[in-house]
Amino acid sequence: MKVIIRDNLGEIYGLAVEWGGKKLYFTDFIRETIEVANLDGTFRKTLITENLHSPRGIAVDPKSG
């Protein structure tokens, strides 16, 4: 096991991996955000911060974009 993201996290409830693009998507229940980062934790970015209420799950579909 290896910690790849440690800072500025609330409670991560949802997690999805997009293998082709080597991206990790996750929901933060406390901060009410959806974020993405490379699988090694670099280039972390918040994607959605508005109109989210207690996000818990996430799925990615690379074929649909």
Phi, psi and omega in degrees: 000142181220131176281126180248335175225125186236326190265153174056051177239145172262258174233119180272116181255325182244143182213133177219141179247131175253098190296320182300315180268358180055050181241149176243121178251140180209152177255141176247110184297318183286313182279350180054058180224161166241129185231165178221149176207162171294159182300339177269005178091355180279163177054047178289138182214138174275126182266318184225132179230350184248148177059031172251132179232104178055058181295135184238324185234159178206145175221148176241147178229090186298334180288330181269347180087000000 
